[in-house]
């Protein structure tokens, strides 16, 4: 198979990033510089192209993804870290004081907690997820990024009892896609764990449940920071108001509403 043939195969399945994806797969198994006519008959490459043609995410096939300033191992047991979520991490990095303790709810691969720890001084974290398989990946990622001594992991349902004592901040990229919107997403999404996407009829189940529970856990000058959907800012403002909190909306690099920061109203 040549690179050009691989691109053609992926293009025919409707993959817009066919050229990029094919080149990345060739880099894994081809020892020479990759050109359009580069030929590789490694069975692993052929299998990888077949997997991508079936719309399996490239990140799962490669096994890792860059996020913020770090590298993360990913498997189908966890959500693939996305650039949108870097907005949440960036806010935390800029607003957590030195030595702060925070909690990361629905941690998945651990990317939010780990990148926040990696880029702040003397902070510590508790990372919570209901999936033991996801937590296995998160622990590996903590070791890979040299923060395993500053993070604890807890397998728990975040809808249950609050999972921490007093913390400076609560961070979360919870499931926030509505039931109907989920069915209309691109094919790659259905290779990722559905539990990490769907947040109920309007996508707001987690925000409504977590806010009253965890506002009691944050310090008076602390905050709750959620990743949100581009059309959910009014929902979060309403939830904040109901809980006696303020709500600031942070936009991502594309100009979409992406993070809701809730603080106790003084």
Buried (B, 14 or more C-beta within 10 A) or exposed (E): BBBBBBBEBBBEEEBEEBBEBBBBBBEBBBEEEBEEEBEBEBEEBBEBBEBBBEBBBBBBBBEBBEBBEBEBBBBEBBBBBEEBBBBBBBBBBEBBBEEBBBBBBBBBBBBBBBBBBBBBEEBBBBBBBBBEEBBBBBBBBBEBBEBBEBBBBBEBEBEEEBBBEEBBBBBBBBBBBBEEBBEEEEEBBEBBBEBBBBBBEBBBBBBBBBBEBBBEBBBEEBBBBBBBBEEBBEBBBBBBEEBEBBBBBBEBEEEBBBBBBBBBEE
